[in-house]
Amino acid sequence: MTTLPQSSKPNEEQSVYTRYAAAAGQREEDLCCPVDYNPLLLEVIPEEVIERDYGCGDPSAFVRSGDTVLDLGAGGGKICFMASQLAGADGRVIGVDLNPKMLALARKHQSTVADRIGYANVEFRRGMIQDLALDLDQLEVELAKYPVKDASAWLELRQIEQRLRETSPMIADESVDCVLSNCVLNLVRPQDRVQLFQEVFRVLKRGGRAAISDIVSDETVPAHLRANPELWSGCISGAFREDEFLNAFEDAGFHGMHIAKRQSEPWRTVEGIEFRSITVLAYKGKDGPCLERKQAAVYRGPFKKVEDDDGHVYRRGQRMAVCDKLIRLLRQEPYAGSFEIIEPRIEVPLESAQPFDCRRGQIRSPRETKGENFQITTDAGDCCDPGGDCC
């Protein structure tokens, strides 16, 4: 591996790289935020991995059986090994990390965990989480063949990088069901964070989800704290402000973002700014055409009205006219159970559905779903619960 000369003043990437390389060999308590993990999932994981784990939450709780899972900043592999048990033999887990020493620790125990659970479904790859297309192990093979000795060779290297991204990406487009991360996004440089969230969105399948545990602040972190490499590598000064963390998912195209877990008391307080752990869930899949199929969605409450990420407003108890795509979303996480979905009495075939203007925000007349000439009269039906008293 080529070692580049270091600047006299450590930057964010250098401080993170150096500190976590050391933490792979000897546990560092300051990198830990107390977390209650499922003890049953920890039983098969070697103690060395558990001791060298540094996180602030447990995003593995949102893995489902059969998922293809991607863990960003996998470190020694603990979350990957937990997720492997939840995904099961039909699932697959990919851990990505930049630090060779952390990767060596994770790879060292791959076969041990596989033997203990009865199947092997975990692999580890080297790369930067803000550039999930570039496999750094592949890049090192190319560098061995074409070492960078001058500017021309550097320009050639840029072309090699792009070729690797396009022809053999480390993580392919729309190949992952669930992206996990445990206290790593705050370590990425501010100038790379838009790309980071775009990459998470890119690799997720339509209908996929991200479960991200990270440290956030209640106030904007001032410049003099952000310039402190010790605080940066310690998951403090690089923390997202809580509201801006959620906004970053929205800006990347996610929907349904919500805080699944929030630490009530701060983990640390620096100059009056509180830093705490939160776990955010976000979903991909709101793209696609808006088609009119005479459907309506009724918000059950308890709020008087709510607004989704695309500006659709739902008023409690009212039949809001919505498109077929939105109906499908409202039946899924995280909205399922909050809405009553009303289908038309006569189905509108998808192939004959016309474009629907979602911006109109109109109430759907019951006659649109029943039919204008609906004149049926029926006898009283059974409105009682089985075994209950009738009114």
Steps between C-alpha positions, in 0.01 A plus 500: 500500500637842404545746788456863404682784677293660776434870544633669812145560624274191506176540305170319561585192293850462642381530860225242448729259316776516762273478803294206376808312384628519857157410639502179295789377714404639839157600626438874540217583737452857373373366167215310666147608576314251726265282294280205597546236231304176472709261714386198299658646186825571683549141617661385173723805459862471624585716800777677311245639253265611778783671688611693190149614405429874501144612446207698639192294405369173366375540141510121451159481668345608169642214290248247363540139402634464146632857479810603314660727758774761464679624813683830455815532708486137607811522718569170675179351364271477804191652337564288188516182706180597681326584172613168348293311757195720439526481120538122523647250259300651213634846575832668432706755694771727357719706732690798360786670682801709405737390775710189417559416867131502576431291190770253603330459838161438337632259238697311764175389667278446193540123494458469877161671493396305190583171672303597808181604317521229234532711184727763346325812373741782595777664298710811556615750240736794520370836391381844601137519602455821300621320185340154506581435135879495543649182647836600647633144497447494123659844473812378680538222244493763226746722689745212521491473121494875431675687785440874518834672436397818323201715408428302184482179701269675748264597219510139377416386853185714496391321184572164662289597801209592277531178304491297821193688620319433175607146414543340842341719767563403860123534565274495195198721440177387672656182640434540873183459709628663818790740564631513857750729666606534861657833594701550181328763284617778733860406419461591131629842392227765456588547132433129435167468680265575212672225300481271803122515521468475122707182508279345769198582285666363185580155633159441659233311312164663446313431822827473693580676825788656687540456876766740622620549858716808550597777737317831450518838671223726624680810374727580207857400586725809471802509272762485777355168624478361148868580452596282798618163357467324836135603534437418134636146517313457829162541325441841659586800289388339173151433635205602288254740658195286572258668257763527226569127529139422408504764225802332338293186438219704348739689272635167369151383399394289799152509648343407831800606706439470871691465824465140613703553817638808675726506804325720758812604689803622303799270459733798533467876541770730363483877556130467579420307178333163556606198297275193503427184304200464271393230257325616184300290254457619140344334195555497124225454244285808447611548140276402209197632310192637674192324358130560565313188613220669703659408833484691826697506824346591835738606775387335824648760740581589774629827353264741325711477185839373384725577203729249328843561348354600164255755640185287493273609785266249664222631722368274768194304388486649149517301176804647329537429129839336444680318220558126472871536586418680823242238594771234473734705721235560765447125534869451585735601781504746664147612412314167526220520754472880492270509197177340384532420131181523293499324164240573229205262471597441136877461464682727256750277312857619536556493125211742441569734794553865409762737648404642837594848625616440857533873562125564504444374854129441449247305701370193318120493473352164612321492165835483321577167667145360506398629157272792418200273436543292815145452635518175701289471817577220745364364826685565823820300524670345802697783658589313818826335592470120518358413839440865588184688592313666214386857524 
